[in-house]
């Protein structure tokens, strides 16, 4: 199993993805950072849970 990415890296990637220009697909952002689109979608979903935007289990 690969080592998890550092928290700071994940936060930066999610921030860039959320602030992307209209028309820029998530797969482009993911490719720019060397991760899969599914990985980025998972990070964004978990970020929503942590922020209380979506229901789910937080890490704390």
C-alpha distance matrix in Angstrom:
0.0 3.8 6.6 8.8 12.0 15.1 17.4 20.2 18.5 17.7 21.3 22.7 21.2 22.3 25.7 26.2 25.3 27.8 30.4 30.2 33.5 34.6 33.6 30.4 27.6 24.2 22.7 24.7 23.5 19.8 20.5 22.4 19.4 16.9 15.0 15.5 18.4 16.6 14.3 17.7 19.4 17.0 17.6 21.3 21.5 20.0 22.4 25.2 24.5 24.4 27.7 29.3 29.9 28.1 27.8 24.6 22.8 22.5 20.0 23.1
3.8 0.0 3.8 6.3 8.9 12.1 14.8 17.2 15.2 14.9 18.6 19.6 18.2 19.8 23.0 23.2 22.7 25.4 27.7 27.5 30.8 32.2 31.4 28.0 25.5 22.1 20.6 22.2 20.7 17.2 17.7 19.2 16.1 13.8 12.2 13.5 16.7 15.5 12.8 15.7 18.1 16.0 15.9 19.6 20.5 19.0 20.9 24.0 23.7 23.4 26.4 28.4 28.9 27.5 27.7 24.7 23.1 22.2 19.7 22.7
6.6 3.8 0.0 3.8 6.5 9.0 11.9 14.4 12.9 13.0 16.4 17.7 16.9 18.6 21.4 22.1 22.0 24.5 26.7 26.9 30.4 32.2 31.7 28.3 26.1 22.6 21.6 22.8 20.8 17.6 18.5 19.4 15.9 14.3 13.0 14.9 17.8 16.8 13.5 15.8 18.4 16.2 15.2 19.0 20.1 18.1 19.5 22.9 22.6 21.6 24.6 26.9 27.7 26.7 26.9 24.0 22.0 20.6 17.7 20.4
8.8 6.3 3.8 0.0 3.8 6.4 8.6 11.4 10.2 9.6 13.0 14.7 13.9 15.2 18.1 19.1 19.0 21.1 23.5 24.0 27.6 29.4 29.2 25.9 23.8 20.1 19.7 21.0 18.6 15.6 17.3 18.0 14.3 13.4 11.6 13.5 15.8 14.7 11.1 13.0 15.5 13.1 11.8 15.5 16.6 14.5 15.7 19.2 18.9 17.9 20.8 23.2 24.0 23.2 23.6 20.7 18.9 17.3 14.5 17.4
12.0 8.9 6.5 3.8 0.0 3.8 6.4 8.4 6.6 6.7 10.1 11.2 10.8 12.6 15.1 15.9 16.3 18.6 20.5 21.1 24.8 26.8 26.8 23.3 21.7 18.1 17.9 18.7 16.0 13.4 15.1 15.1 11.4 11.2 10.0 12.6 14.8 14.5 10.7 11.6 14.6 13.0 10.8 14.2 16.1 14.2 14.6 18.3 18.7 17.4 19.8 22.6 23.2 22.9 23.8 21.4 19.9 17.9 15.4 18.2
15.1 12.1 9.0 6.4 3.8 0.0 3.8 5.5 5.3 6.5 8.8 10.1 11.0 12.7 14.4 15.8 16.9 18.7 20.3 21.5 25.2 27.5 28.0 24.6 23.4 19.9 20.2 20.7 17.5 15.6 17.5 16.8 13.0 13.8 13.0 15.8 17.5 17.4 13.6 13.7 16.6 15.0 12.1 15.0 17.1 14.8 14.4 18.3 18.6 16.6 18.8 21.9 22.9 23.1 24.1 21.8 20.1 17.5 14.8 16.9
17.4 14.8 11.9 8.6 6.4 3.8 0.0 3.8 5.4 5.2 6.1 8.6 10.0 10.6 12.2 14.3 15.4 16.5 18.3 20.0 23.8 26.0 26.9 23.8 22.8 19.3 20.3 20.8 17.4 15.9 18.4 17.7 14.2 15.6 14.3 16.6 17.6 17.2 13.6 13.0 15.4 13.7 10.3 12.8 14.8 12.2 11.3 15.1 15.5 13.1 15.1 18.3 19.5 20.0 21.1 19.1 17.5 14.5 12.2 14.1
20.2 17.2 14.4 11.4 8.4 5.5 3.8 0.0 3.8 5.5 5.1 6.1 8.7 10.0 10.5 12.3 14.2 15.4 16.5 18.3 22.0 24.6 25.8 22.6 22.1 18.9 20.1 19.9 16.3 15.5 17.9 16.4 13.1 15.2 14.7 17.5 18.3 18.7 15.2 13.9 16.6 15.7 12.0 13.7 16.4 14.4 12.6 16.3 17.4 14.9 16.1 19.6 20.5 21.5 23.1 21.7 20.4 17.3 15.3 16.9
18.5 15.2 12.9 10.2 6.6 5.3 5.4 3.8 0.0 3.8 5.4 5.1 6.2 8.7 9.9 10.7 12.3 14.3 15.4 16.5 20.2 22.7 23.4 20.0 19.3 16.1 16.9 16.6 13.2 12.1 14.2 12.8 9.4 11.4 11.1 14.1 15.2 16.0 12.6 11.4 14.6 14.1 10.8 12.7 15.8 14.3 13.0 16.7 18.1 16.4 17.6 21.0 21.3 22.0 23.8 22.3 21.3 18.7 16.9 19.2
17.7 14.9 13.0 9.6 6.7 6.5 5.2 5.5 3.8 0.0 3.8 5.5 5.2 6.2 8.5 10.0 10.5 12.2 14.2 15.4 19.2 21.3 21.9 18.8 17.6 14.1 15.2 15.7 12.3 10.9 13.8 13.2 10.0 11.8 10.3 12.4 12.9 13.2 9.9 8.4 11.2 10.5 7.0 9.1 12.0 10.6 9.6 13.2 14.6 13.2 14.7 17.8 18.0 18.4 20.2 18.7 18.0 15.6 14.3 16.9
21.3 18.6 16.4 13.0 10.1 8.8 6.1 5.1 5.4 3.8 0.0 3.8 5.5 5.2 6.1 8.7 9.9 10.6 12.2 14.2 18.0 20.3 21.6 18.7 18.2 15.0 16.8 17.0 13.3 13.0 16.0 14.9 12.1 14.7 13.4 15.4 15.2 15.6 12.7 10.4 12.6 12.2 8.4 9.1 12.1 10.8 8.4 11.8 13.7 11.8 12.4 15.9 16.1 17.3 19.4 18.4 18.0 15.2 14.3 16.4
22.7 19.6 17.7 14.7 11.2 10.1 8.6 6.1 5.1 5.5 3.8 0.0 3.8 5.5 5.1 6.2 8.6 10.0 10.6 12.2 15.8 18.6 19.9 16.8 16.8 14.0 15.7 15.1 11.3 11.6 14.2 12.4 10.0 13.1 12.8 15.2 15.1 16.4 13.7 11.1 13.8 14.3 10.7 11.1 14.6 13.9 11.5 14.6 16.9 15.3 15.4 19.0 18.7 20.1 22.5 21.8 21.6 19.0 18.1 20.2
21.2 18.2 16.9 13.9 10.8 11.0 10.0 8.7 6.2 5.2 5.5 3.8 0.0 3.8 5.4 5.2 6.1 8.6 9.9 10.5 14.2 16.6 17.3 14.0 13.5 10.5 12.0 11.6 7.9 7.9 10.8 9.6 7.3 10.4 9.6 11.7 11.3 13.0 10.6 7.7 10.7 11.7 8.7 9.1 12.8 12.9 11.2 14.0 16.5 15.7 16.0 19.2 18.4 19.3 21.8 21.1 21.2 19.1 18.5 21.1
22.3 19.8 18.6 15.2 12.6 12.7 10.6 10.0 8.7 6.2 5.2 5.5 3.8 0.0 3.8 5.5 5.0 6.1 8.5 9.9 13.7 15.5 16.6 13.9 13.2 10.1 12.5 12.9 9.4 9.6 13.1 12.5 10.7 13.3 11.8 12.8 11.5 12.5 10.5 7.2 8.9 10.0 6.9 6.0 9.7 10.1 7.9 10.3 13.2 12.7 12.6 15.7 14.7 15.6 18.3 18.0 18.5 16.6 16.6 19.2
25.7 23.0 21.4 18.1 15.1 14.4 12.2 10.5 9.9 8.5 6.1 5.1 5.4 3.8 0.0 3.8 5.5 5.2 6.2 8.6 12.2 14.7 16.5 14.0 14.3 12.0 14.7 14.3 10.7 12.0 15.1 13.7 12.3 15.6 14.7 16.1 14.7 16.1 14.3 10.8 12.3 13.6 10.5 9.0 12.6 12.9 9.9 11.8 14.9 14.0 13.1 16.4 15.3 17.1 20.1 20.2 20.8 18.5 18.7 20.7
26.2 23.2 22.1 19.1 15.9 15.8 14.3 12.3 10.7 10.0 8.7 6.2 5.2 5.5 3.8 0.0 3.8 5.5 5.1 6.0 9.6 12.5 13.9 11.1 11.8 10.0 12.4 11.2 7.7 9.9 12.5 10.6 10.1 13.6 13.4 14.8 13.5 15.7 14.3 10.7 12.7 14.7 12.1 10.8 14.5 15.4 12.9 14.7 18.0 17.4 16.6 19.7 18.3 19.8 22.9 23.0 23.8 21.8 21.8 24.1
25.3 22.7 22.0 19.0 16.3 16.9 15.4 14.2 12.3 10.5 9.9 8.6 6.1 5.0 5.5 3.8 0.0 3.8 5.5 5.3 8.9 10.7 11.7 9.0 8.9 6.7 9.7 9.4 6.3 8.3 11.4 10.7 10.5 13.4 12.3 12.8 10.7 12.8 12.1 8.3 9.5 12.2 10.3 8.4 12.0 13.7 11.7 13.0 16.4 16.6 15.9 18.5 16.6 17.6 20.8 21.0 22.2 20.7 21.2 23.8
27.8 25.4 24.5 21.1 18.6 18.7 16.5 15.4 14.3 12.2 10.6 10.0 8.6 6.1 5.2 5.5 3.8 0.0 3.8 5.7 8.9 10.3 12.3 10.6 10.9 9.3 12.8 12.8 10.0 12.0 15.2 14.4 14.2 17.1 15.8 16.0 13.6 15.0 14.5 10.7 10.9 13.2 11.3 8.4 11.5 13.3 10.7 11.1 14.8 15.1 13.6 16.1 13.9 15.5 18.9 19.7 21.3 19.8 20.7 23.0
30.4 27.7 26.7 23.5 20.5 20.3 18.3 16.5 15.4 14.2 12.2 10.6 9.9 8.5 6.2 5.1 5.5 3.8 0.0 3.8 6.6 9.1 11.7 10.1 11.7 11.0 14.3 13.2 10.6 13.4 16.0 14.5 14.8 18.1 17.6 18.2 16.0 18.0 17.5 13.6 14.3 16.8 14.7 12.1 15.3 16.9 14.1 14.5 18.2 18.1 16.3 19.0 16.9 18.9 22.4 23.3 24.8 23.0 23.8 25.9
30.2 27.5 26.9 24.0 21.1 21.5 20.0 18.3 16.5 15.4 14.2 12.2 10.5 9.9 8.6 6.0 5.3 5.7 3.8 0.0 3.8 6.6 8.4 6.5 8.5 8.7 11.7 10.2 8.2 11.6 13.7 12.4 13.5 16.6 16.3 16.7 14.4 17.0 16.9 13.2 14.0 17.1 15.5 13.1 16.4 18.4 16.2 16.7 20.4 20.7 19.3 21.7 19.3 20.8 24.3 25.1 26.7 25.2 26.0 28.4
33.5 30.8 30.4 27.6 24.8 25.2 23.8 22.0 20.2 19.2 18.0 15.8 14.2 13.7 12.2 9.6 8.9 8.9 6.6 3.8 0.0 3.8 6.2 5.8 9.0 10.6 13.3 11.5 10.7 14.3 15.8 14.5 16.4 19.3 19.3 19.3 16.8 19.6 20.0 16.4 16.8 20.2 18.9 16.4 19.3 21.7 19.5 19.6 23.3 23.9 22.2 24.3 21.6 23.2 26.8 27.9 29.8 28.5 29.5 31.9
34.6 32.2 32.2 29.4 26.8 27.5 26.0 24.6 22.7 21.3 20.3 18.6 16.6 15.5 14.7 12.5 10.7 10.3 9.1 6.6 3.8 0.0 3.8 5.6 8.3 10.7 13.5 12.3 12.4 15.6 17.1 16.6 18.6 21.1 20.6 20.0 17.0 19.5 20.6 17.2 16.9 20.4 19.8 17.0 19.4 22.2 20.4 19.9 23.6 24.7 23.0 24.6 21.5 22.7 26.3 27.7 30.0 29.2 30.5 33.0
33.6 31.4 31.7 29.2 26.8 28.0 26.9 25.8 23.4 21.9 21.6 19.9 17.3 16.6 16.5 13.9 11.7 12.3 11.7 8.4 6.2 3.8 0.0 3.8 6.1 9.4 11.4 10.4 11.5 14.4 15.4 15.5 17.9 19.8 19.5 18.4 15.4 18.2 19.8 16.8 16.5 20.3 20.2 17.7 20.0 23.1 21.8 21.4 25.0 26.3 25.0 26.6 23.4 24.1 27.6 28.7 31.0 30.4 31.6 34.4
30.4 28.0 28.3 25.9 23.3 24.6 23.8 22.6 20.0 18.8 18.7 16.8 14.0 13.9 14.0 11.1 9.0 10.6 10.1 6.5 5.8 5.6 3.8 0.0 3.8 6.7 8.5 6.8 7.8 10.9 11.8 11.7 14.1 16.1 15.9 15.3 12.7 15.8 17.0 14.0 14.4 18.0 17.7 15.7 18.4 21.1 19.9 20.2 23.6 24.7 23.8 25.7 22.9 23.5 26.9 27.5 29.4 28.6 29.4 32.3
27.6 25.5 26.1 23.8 21.7 23.4 22.8 22.1 19.3 17.6 18.2 16.8 13.5 13.2 14.3 11.8 8.9 10.9 11.7 8.5 9.0 8.3 6.1 3.8 0.0 3.8 5.4 5.5 6.9 8.9 10.2 11.2 13.3 14.6 13.7 12.4 9.4 12.4 14.0 11.4 11.5 15.2 15.5 13.8 16.1 19.1 18.5 18.8 21.9 23.4 22.9 24.6 21.8 21.8 24.9 25.3 27.2 26.8 27.6 30.7
24.2 22.1 22.6 20.1 18.1 19.9 19.3 18.9 16.1 14.1 15.0 14.0 10.5 10.1 12.0 10.0 6.7 9.3 11.0 8.7 10.6 10.7 9.4 6.7 3.8 0.0 3.8 5.3 5.2 6.1 8.5 9.9 10.9 12.2 10.7 9.4 6.3 9.2 10.4 7.6 8.0 11.7 11.8 10.5 13.0 15.7 15.3 16.0 19.0 20.3 20.2 22.0 19.6 19.5 22.3 22.4 24.0 23.4 24.0 27.2
22.7 20.6 21.6 19.7 17.9 20.2 20.3 20.1 16.9 15.2 16.8 15.7 12.0 12.5 14.7 12.4 9.7 12.8 14.3 11.7 13.3 13.5 11.4 8.5 5.4 3.8 0.0 3.8 5.5 5.0 6.0 8.5 9.9 10.1 8.9 7.2 4.9 8.5 10.0 8.4 9.5 12.7 13.3 13.0 15.3 17.7 17.8 18.9 21.5 22.8 23.2 25.0 22.8 22.3 24.8 24.5 25.8 25.4 25.6 29.0
24.7 22.2 22.8 21.0 18.7 20.7 20.8 19.9 16.6 15.7 17.0 15.1 11.6 12.9 14.3 11.2 9.4 12.8 13.2 10.2 11.5 12.3 10.4 6.8 5.5 5.3 3.8 0.0 3.8 5.4 5.1 6.1 8.8 9.8 10.0 9.6 8.2 12.0 12.7 10.7 12.4 15.6 15.4 14.9 17.8 19.9 19.4 20.7 23.6 24.5 24.5 26.8 24.6 24.6 27.4 27.1 28.4 27.6 27.6 30.8
23.5 20.7 20.8 18.6 16.0 17.5 17.4 16.3 13.2 12.3 13.3 11.3 7.9 9.4 10.7 7.7 6.3 10.0 10.6 8.2 10.7 12.4 11.5 7.8 6.9 5.2 5.5 3.8 0.0 3.8 5.5 5.1 6.5 8.7 8.7 9.3 8.1 11.5 11.3 8.6 10.9 13.8 12.8 12.3 15.6 17.4 16.4 18.1 21.1 21.5 21.5 24.0 22.2 22.5 25.3 25.0 26.0 24.8 24.7 27.7
19.8 17.2 17.6 15.6 13.4 15.6 15.9 15.5 12.1 10.9 13.0 11.6 7.9 9.6 12.0 9.9 8.3 12.0 13.4 11.6 14.3 15.6 14.4 10.9 8.9 6.1 5.0 5.4 3.8 0.0 3.8 5.4 5.3 6.1 5.1 5.6 5.3 8.7 8.1 6.3 9.2 11.6 11.0 11.6 14.5 15.9 15.8 17.8 20.2 20.7 21.4 23.8 22.2 22.0 24.4 23.6 24.3 23.3 22.9 26.2
20.5 17.7 18.5 17.3 15.1 17.5 18.4 17.9 14.2 13.8 16.0 14.2 10.8 13.1 15.1 12.5 11.4 15.2 16.0 13.7 15.8 17.1 15.4 11.8 10.2 8.5 6.0 5.1 5.5 3.8 0.0 3.8 5.3 4.9 5.8 6.7 7.5 11.0 10.8 9.8 12.6 14.9 14.5 15.3 18.2 19.6 19.5 21.6 24.0 24.4 25.2 27.6 26.0 25.8 28.1 27.2 27.8 26.8 26.2 29.5
22.4 19.2 19.4 18.0 15.1 16.8 17.7 16.4 12.8 13.2 14.9 12.4 9.6 12.5 13.7 10.6 10.7 14.4 14.5 12.4 14.5 16.6 15.5 11.7 11.2 9.9 8.5 6.1 5.1 5.4 3.8 0.0 3.8 5.6 7.8 9.8 10.5 13.9 13.0 11.4 14.5 16.7 15.5 16.1 19.4 20.5 19.8 22.1 24.7 24.7 25.1 27.9 26.4 26.7 29.3 28.5 29.0 27.5 26.8 29.8
19.4 16.1 15.9 14.3 11.4 13.0 14.2 13.1 9.4 10.0 12.1 10.0 7.3 10.7 12.3 10.1 10.5 14.2 14.8 13.5 16.4 18.6 17.9 14.1 13.3 10.9 9.9 8.8 6.5 5.3 5.3 3.8 0.0 3.8 5.7 8.8 10.2 12.9 11.0 9.7 13.3 14.8 13.1 14.4 17.7 18.2 17.5 20.3 22.5 22.2 23.0 26.0 24.9 25.2 27.5 26.3 26.4 24.7 23.7 26.6
16.9 13.8 14.3 13.4 11.2 13.8 15.6 15.2 11.4 11.8 14.7 13.1 10.4 13.3 15.6 13.6 13.4 17.1 18.1 16.6 19.3 21.1 19.8 16.1 14.6 12.2 10.1 9.8 8.7 6.1 4.9 5.6 3.8 0.0 3.8 7.0 9.6 12.0 10.3 10.3 13.8 14.9 14.0 15.9 18.7 19.2 19.3 22.0 23.9 23.8 25.1 27.8 26.8 26.5 28.5 27.0 27.0 25.7 24.4 27.6
15.0 12.2 13.0 11.6 10.0 13.0 14.3 14.7 11.1 10.3 13.4 12.8 9.6 11.8 14.7 13.4 12.3 15.8 17.6 16.3 19.3 20.6 19.5 15.9 13.7 10.7 8.9 10.0 8.7 5.1 5.8 7.8 5.7 3.8 0.0 3.8 6.7 8.4 6.5 7.2 10.5 11.3 10.9 13.1 15.5 16.0 16.6 19.2 20.8 21.1 22.6 25.0 24.1 23.4 25.2 23.6 23.6 22.6 21.5 24.9
15.5 13.5 14.9 13.5 12.6 15.8 16.6 17.5 14.1 12.4 15.4 15.2 11.7 12.8 16.1 14.8 12.8 16.0 18.2 16.7 19.3 20.0 18.4 15.3 12.4 9.4 7.2 9.6 9.3 5.6 6.7 9.8 8.8 7.0 3.8 0.0 3.8 5.3 5.1 6.5 8.7 10.0 10.8 12.6 14.4 15.6 16.7 18.7 20.3 21.2 22.8 24.7 23.4 22.3 24.0 22.5 22.9 22.5 21.9 25.5
18.4 16.7 17.8 15.8 14.8 17.5 17.6 18.3 15.2 12.9 15.2 15.1 11.3 11.5 14.7 13.5 10.7 13.6 16.0 14.4 16.8 17.0 15.4 12.7 9.4 6.3 4.9 8.2 8.1 5.3 7.5 10.5 10.2 9.6 6.7 3.8 0.0 3.8 5.4 5.1 6.2 8.6 9.9 10.5 12.3 14.3 15.2 16.6 18.6 19.9 21.0 22.7 20.9 19.9 21.9 20.9 22.0 21.7 21.8 25.3
16.6 15.5 16.8 14.7 14.5 17.4 17.2 18.7 16.0 13.2 15.6 16.4 13.0 12.5 16.1 15.7 12.8 15.0 18.0 17.0 19.6 19.5 18.2 15.8 12.4 9.2 8.5 12.0 11.5 8.7 11.0 13.9 12.9 12.0 8.4 5.3 3.8 0.0 3.8 5.4 5.0 6.2 8.6 9.8 10.4 12.3 14.1 15.3 16.6 18.3 19.9 21.2 19.6 18.0 19.5 18.2 19.1 19.3 19.5 23.2
14.3 12.8 13.5 11.1 10.7 13.6 13.6 15.2 12.6 9.9 12.7 13.7 10.6 10.5 14.3 14.3 12.1 14.5 17.5 16.9 20.0 20.6 19.8 17.0 14.0 10.4 10.0 12.7 11.3 8.1 10.8 13.0 11.0 10.3 6.5 5.1 5.4 3.8 0.0 3.8 5.5 5.1 6.3 8.7 9.9 10.6 12.3 14.4 15.5 16.5 18.4 20.1 19.1 17.8 19.2 17.5 17.8 17.4 17.0 20.6
17.7 15.7 15.8 13.0 11.6 13.7 13.0 13.9 11.4 8.4 10.4 11.1 7.7 7.2 10.8 10.7 8.3 10.7 13.6 13.2 16.4 17.2 16.8 14.0 11.4 7.6 8.4 10.7 8.6 6.3 9.8 11.4 9.7 10.3 7.2 6.5 5.1 5.4 3.8 0.0 3.8 5.4 5.0 6.1 8.5 9.8 10.4 12.4 14.3 15.2 16.4 18.4 17.1 16.4 18.5 17.4 18.1 17.3 17.2 20.7
19.4 18.1 18.4 15.5 14.6 16.6 15.4 16.6 14.6 11.2 12.6 13.8 10.7 8.9 12.3 12.7 9.5 10.9 14.3 14.0 16.8 16.9 16.5 14.4 11.5 8.0 9.5 12.4 10.9 9.2 12.6 14.5 13.3 13.8 10.5 8.7 6.2 5.0 5.5 3.8 0.0 3.8 5.5 5.1 6.1 8.6 9.8 10.6 12.5 14.3 15.3 16.7 14.9 13.7 15.8 15.0 16.4 16.3 16.9 20.4
17.0 16.0 16.2 13.1 13.0 15.0 13.7 15.7 14.1 10.5 12.2 14.3 11.7 10.0 13.6 14.7 12.2 13.2 16.8 17.1 20.2 20.4 20.3 18.0 15.2 11.7 12.7 15.6 13.8 11.6 14.9 16.7 14.8 14.9 11.3 10.0 8.6 6.2 5.1 5.4 3.8 0.0 3.8 5.4 5.1 6.1 8.5 9.9 10.6 12.3 14.2 15.4 14.4 12.8 14.1 12.5 13.3 13.3 13.7 17.3
17.6 15.9 15.2 11.8 10.8 12.1 10.3 12.0 10.8 7.0 8.4 10.7 8.7 6.9 10.5 12.1 10.3 11.3 14.7 15.5 18.9 19.8 20.2 17.7 15.5 11.8 13.3 15.4 12.8 11.0 14.5 15.5 13.1 14.0 10.9 10.8 9.9 8.6 6.3 5.0 5.5 3.8 0.0 3.8 5.5 5.1 6.1 8.7 9.9 10.4 12.2 14.2 13.7 13.0 14.6 13.2 13.5 12.3 12.3 15.7
21.3 19.6 19.0 15.5 14.2 15.0 12.8 13.7 12.7 9.1 9.1 11.1 9.1 6.0 9.0 10.8 8.4 8.4 12.1 13.1 16.4 17.0 17.7 15.7 13.8 10.5 13.0 14.9 12.3 11.6 15.3 16.1 14.4 15.9 13.1 12.6 10.5 9.8 8.7 6.1 5.1 5.4 3.8 0.0 3.8 5.5 5.0 6.3 8.8 9.8 10.5 12.4 11.0 10.8 13.2 12.8 14.0 13.0 13.9 16.9
21.5 20.5 20.1 16.6 16.1 17.1 14.8 16.4 15.8 12.0 12.1 14.6 12.8 9.7 12.6 14.5 12.0 11.5 15.3 16.4 19.3 19.4 20.0 18.4 16.1 13.0 15.3 17.8 15.6 14.5 18.2 19.4 17.7 18.7 15.5 14.4 12.3 10.4 9.9 8.5 6.1 5.1 5.5 3.8 0.0 3.8 5.4 5.2 6.5 8.8 10.0 10.7 9.4 8.0 10.0 9.4 11.1 11.0 12.6 15.7
20.0 19.0 18.1 14.5 14.2 14.8 12.2 14.4 14.3 10.6 10.8 13.9 12.9 10.1 12.9 15.4 13.7 13.3 16.9 18.4 21.7 22.2 23.1 21.1 19.1 15.7 17.7 19.9 17.4 15.9 19.6 20.5 18.2 19.2 16.0 15.6 14.3 12.3 10.6 9.8 8.6 6.1 5.1 5.5 3.8 0.0 3.8 5.4 5.0 6.2 8.6 9.8 9.9 8.7 9.8 8.3 8.7 7.8 8.9 12.1
22.4 20.9 19.5 15.7 14.6 14.4 11.3 12.6 13.0 9.6 8.4 11.5 11.2 7.9 9.9 12.9 11.7 10.7 14.1 16.2 19.5 20.4 21.8 19.9 18.5 15.3 17.8 19.4 16.4 15.8 19.5 19.8 17.5 19.3 16.6 16.7 15.2 14.1 12.3 10.4 9.8 8.5 6.1 5.0 5.4 3.8 0.0 3.8 5.4 5.1 6.1 8.6 8.6 9.0 11.0 10.5 11.0 9.1 10.2 12.6
25.2 24.0 22.9 19.2 18.3 18.3 15.1 16.3 16.7 13.2 11.8 14.6 14.0 10.3 11.8 14.7 13.0 11.1 14.5 16.7 19.6 19.9 21.4 20.2 18.8 16.0 18.9 20.7 18.1 17.8 21.6 22.1 20.3 22.0 19.2 18.7 16.6 15.3 14.4 12.4 10.6 9.9 8.7 6.3 5.2 5.4 3.8 0.0 3.8 5.5 5.1 6.2 5.0 5.5 8.3 8.9 10.6 9.6 12.0 14.0
24.5 23.7 22.6 18.9 18.7 18.6 15.5 17.4 18.1 14.6 13.7 16.9 16.5 13.2 14.9 18.0 16.4 14.8 18.2 20.4 23.3 23.6 25.0 23.6 21.9 19.0 21.5 23.6 21.1 20.2 24.0 24.7 22.5 23.9 20.8 20.3 18.6 16.6 15.5 14.3 12.5 10.6 9.9 8.8 6.5 5.0 5.4 3.8 0.0 3.8 5.4 5.1 5.9 4.9 5.8 5.5 6.9 6.3 9.2 11.2
24.4 23.4 21.6 17.9 17.4 16.6 13.1 14.9 16.4 13.2 11.8 15.3 15.7 12.7 14.0 17.4 16.6 15.1 18.1 20.7 23.9 24.7 26.3 24.7 23.4 20.3 22.8 24.5 21.5 20.7 24.4 24.7 22.2 23.8 21.1 21.2 19.9 18.3 16.5 15.2 14.3 12.3 10.4 9.8 8.8 6.2 5.1 5.5 3.8 0.0 3.8 5.5 7.7 8.2 8.9 8.2 8.0 5.4 7.4 8.8
27.7 26.4 24.6 20.8 19.8 18.8 15.1 16.1 17.6 14.7 12.4 15.4 16.0 12.6 13.1 16.6 15.9 13.6 16.3 19.3 22.2 23.0 25.0 23.8 22.9 20.2 23.2 24.5 21.5 21.4 25.2 25.1 23.0 25.1 22.6 22.8 21.0 19.9 18.4 16.4 15.3 14.2 12.2 10.5 10.0 8.6 6.1 5.1 5.4 3.8 0.0 3.8 5.5 7.8 9.6 10.4 11.1 8.9 11.1 11.9
29.3 28.4 26.9 23.2 22.6 21.9 18.3 19.6 21.0 17.8 15.9 19.0 19.2 15.7 16.4 19.7 18.5 16.1 19.0 21.7 24.3 24.6 26.6 25.7 24.6 22.0 25.0 26.8 24.0 23.8 27.6 27.9 26.0 27.8 25.0 24.7 22.7 21.2 20.1 18.4 16.7 15.4 14.2 12.4 10.7 9.8 8.6 6.2 5.1 5.5 3.8 0.0 3.8 5.5 6.7 8.4 9.8 8.8 12.0 12.5
29.9 28.9 27.7 24.0 23.2 22.9 19.5 20.5 21.3 18.0 16.1 18.7 18.4 14.7 15.3 18.3 16.6 13.9 16.9 19.3 21.6 21.5 23.4 22.9 21.8 19.6 22.8 24.6 22.2 22.2 26.0 26.4 24.9 26.8 24.1 23.4 20.9 19.6 19.1 17.1 14.9 14.4 13.7 11.0 9.4 9.9 8.6 5.0 5.9 7.7 5.5 3.8 0.0 3.8 6.9 9.4 11.8 11.4 14.6 15.7
28.1 27.5 26.7 23.2 22.9 23.1 20.0 21.5 22.0 18.4 17.3 20.1 19.3 15.6 17.1 19.8 17.6 15.5 18.9 20.8 23.2 22.7 24.1 23.5 21.8 19.5 22.3 24.6 22.5 22.0 25.8 26.7 25.2 26.5 23.4 22.3 19.9 18.0 17.8 16.4 13.7 12.8 13.0 10.8 8.0 8.7 9.0 5.5 4.9 8.2 7.8 5.5 3.8 0.0 3.8 6.5 9.6 10.4 13.7 15.4
27.8 27.7 26.9 23.6 23.8 24.1 21.1 23.1 23.8 20.2 19.4 22.5 21.8 18.3 20.1 22.9 20.8 18.9 22.4 24.3 26.8 26.3 27.6 26.9 24.9 22.3 24.8 27.4 25.3 24.4 28.1 29.3 27.5 28.5 25.2 24.0 21.9 19.5 19.2 18.5 15.8 14.1 14.6 13.2 10.0 9.8 11.0 8.3 5.8 8.9 9.6 6.7 6.9 3.8 0.0 3.8 7.2 9.0 12.6 14.0
24.6 24.7 24.0 20.7 21.4 21.8 19.1 21.7 22.3 18.7 18.4 21.8 21.1 18.0 20.2 23.0 21.0 19.7 23.3 25.1 27.9 27.7 28.7 27.5 25.3 22.4 24.5 27.1 25.0 23.6 27.2 28.5 26.3 27.0 23.6 22.5 20.9 18.2 17.5 17.4 15.0 12.5 13.2 12.8 9.4 8.3 10.5 8.9 5.5 8.2 10.4 8.4 9.4 6.5 3.8 0.0 3.8 6.4 9.8 11.6
22.8 23.1 22.0 18.9 19.9 20.1 17.5 20.4 21.3 18.0 18.0 21.6 21.2 18.5 20.8 23.8 22.2 21.3 24.8 26.7 29.8 30.0 31.0 29.4 27.2 24.0 25.8 28.4 26.0 24.3 27.8 29.0 26.4 27.0 23.6 22.9 22.0 19.1 17.8 18.1 16.4 13.3 13.5 14.0 11.1 8.7 11.0 10.6 6.9 8.0 11.1 9.8 11.8 9.6 7.2 3.8 0.0 3.8 6.6 8.4
22.5 22.2 20.6 17.3 17.9 17.5 14.5 17.3 18.7 15.6 15.2 19.0 19.1 16.6 18.5 21.8 20.7 19.8 23.0 25.2 28.5 29.2 30.4 28.6 26.8 23.4 25.4 27.6 24.8 23.3 26.8 27.5 24.7 25.7 22.6 22.5 21.7 19.3 17.4 17.3 16.3 13.3 12.3 13.0 11.0 7.8 9.1 9.6 6.3 5.4 8.9 8.8 11.4 10.4 9.0 6.4 3.8 0.0 3.8 5.4
20.0 19.7 17.7 14.5 15.4 14.8 12.2 15.3 16.9 14.3 14.3 18.1 18.5 16.6 18.7 21.8 21.2 20.7 23.8 26.0 29.5 30.5 31.6 29.4 27.6 24.0 25.6 27.6 24.7 22.9 26.2 26.8 23.7 24.4 21.5 21.9 21.8 19.5 17.0 17.2 16.9 13.7 12.3 13.9 12.6 8.9 10.2 12.0 9.2 7.4 11.1 12.0 14.6 13.7 12.6 9.8 6.6 3.8 0.0 3.8
23.1 22.7 20.4 17.4 18.2 16.9 14.1 16.9 19.2 16.9 16.4 20.2 21.1 19.2 20.7 24.1 23.8 23.0 25.9 28.4 31.9 33.0 34.4 32.3 30.7 27.2 29.0 30.8 27.7 26.2 29.5 29.8 26.6 27.6 24.9 25.5 25.3 23.2 20.6 20.7 20.4 17.3 15.7 16.9 15.7 12.1 12.6 14.0 11.2 8.8 11.9 12.5 15.7 15.4 14.0 11.6 8.4 5.4 3.8 0.0
